[in-house]
Amino acid sequence: MRNILITGGAGFIGSNFIPYILDRYSDIRVINIDALTYAGDLNNLKDIEEGSRYSFIRGNICNRELLEFIFKSYDIDGVIHFAAESHVDNSIASPEIFIETNVNGTFTLLDVAYRYWMESPFKYRARYLGVDGKLPRFHHISTDEVYGSLGDDGYFTEETPYAPNSPYSASKASSDMLVRGYNRTYGLNSVITNCSNNYGPKQHHEKLIPTIIKRALSWEQIPIYGDGKNVRDWLYVEDHCRGIDLVFHRGRGGESYNIGGDNEKRNIDIALTICDILDELRPISYSYRELISFVEDRAGHDRRYAIDYSKLRRELGWVPKESFRSGILKSVKWYLERY
């Protein structure tokens, strides 16, 4: 058995990834640590029973003693690090927790992993280098927001200079640099993936797509920032899980990989599409489009993100399977059942 520590596994992406990885690999045991803040929900994992291949620990990644206990007790030989504060609006209102979790928490996790793995070289040289030539891997999940904002054309590549524009993206950029530093300085076998906007089942209601769906079903106004023409590249969460799996197992150590959905959409078009789907699936006496309302734009709102994932396609053969239409239809149907 390989013992993989997954941080933030009760959150949106983590709770989609854990069932995926357990179903795909019979030789993986998952240890999930999550602080269960407002965005973490164990109901997201209710279909997984704790047993021989899954364990849950409630805890904070800033707690060094707890992490050291987990590494030693479970003999952790891989980390996939999802845990993060991730909502831009919240980072503007209360940036402190973003620095604490995303920067200090990532540092603590990195340092504990490094000391456990690299200070026991004989143990892991025998266990890993004799099997597949690899030391234990630390996979850091990041965001395209670290790159800043694009104009009307062009794409973010792995060589795009970092230019974060919010406390959230600044904290993620900082954590990326810490991971890079531990790889370059100490030889930690790390990889970083920077993804575009995820959507799909289990996403917290504060995010754009769940907000639109929930407001519409409650017959409340659907708020759209500014003129609604901010563009994001949308990535269906299961496609993201496949990309993470490939990079964790086959990506080159010390490298970063962009994961994008090849689905650039304006925020207003997202809202219109969801309203049209709801008109078909849950019709009322008027169109849901009438609920759309433009509100004051948020500070530092990046105009456009777009991901070039050609490196991931070229090296590991990954491409997204879901079109935006197929993914958003699955998402709306899931939320209809939930709400």
Secondary structure, DSSP 8 states (H G I E B T S, - for coil): -EEEEEETTTSHHHHHHHHHHHHH-TTEEEEEEE---TT--GGGGTTS--BTTEEEEE--TT-HHHHHHHHHHHT--EEEE------HHHHHH-THHHIIIIIIIHHHHHHHHHHHHHT-HHHHIIIIITTTS---EEEEEEEGGGG----SS--B-TTS-----SHHHHHHHHHHHHHHHHHHHH--EEEEEEE-EEESTT--TTSHHHHHHHHHHTT--EEEETTS--EEEEEEHHHHHHHHHHHHHHS-TT-EEEE--S-EEEHHHHHHHHHHHHHHHS--SS-GGGGEEEE---TT---B--B--HHHHHHH-------HHHHHHHHHHHHHHH-
